[in-house]
Amino acid sequence: MEFFEKIYDKMVAKPWACALDIVLTALLIYGLIVFLKKNNAKRLVFIALALIAVGVVLASELVGTTVVGSLLKYAVFIVIIVAVFMFPAEVRRGLLKIASPRDTHEAYSADENVSEEQLHNAINDIVRAAQNMSKKNVGALIVISTQNLPEHIIDSGTKLDAVLSCALLESIFNTKAPLHDGAVFVRGNRIVAAGCFLPLSQSISIDKELGTRHRAGIGVSENYNVLTIIVSEETGVISIAQGGELTRYFDSQMLTDKLEQTYGLQATPESTRKRRRGKGA
């Protein structure tokens, strides 16, 4: 009862502070519940809520078990600590998002002297290579970086620093090539590295039919500001992963538009005519 009396006194003395307190507490609990649900911890949510409810009852004057009641009443903080140990990857990802907020529409920022024409040529080569590999059911994983590249992932592959071309991309992902199993990192109009190993996504919402290549593409986009192009070896379907979200069934025009958006370029007159022709068809 003393707890509720304090709340009542605070509401009378400082109603705005009490309202802010309630809102912040509700947001904290809601955020924790959403986080745990997304990470397949529904049982943990219900257990935490049950512990809090039991704690409130045990801490009351009617029962009098103050120590046990207080511990259970603050079960939400215990759950936070448990979540840190149970879901370290998800917690790390959340902290990275807070520390380095990403804009999924953030345009390419060139450190080198790369012209728009060179970027358009690079986009055309990427799209052609993706389409050619899609038709042949050749698996591919191409990571387009708009900002700083994760060095530890680059170091896991072979550094190339080569001018991007359709032929080079197709030769890298040739099934007989030594680097075909890893990912290619692209910045601007250059292939920075090939055969790179990527972190796999642990999300339970990913379709079970999708394999390691798709999980790797989604995983790197969850942690870094990158756009990942994935060509399925089984179906030839071209997909895009960005911000941890996977979008499938891209055709050449959709892929071109997405890359132009990523690079901060306006659509070329040719692609604009194609779009208009498509709308009228």
Disulfide bonds with the S-S distance in Angstrom:
none
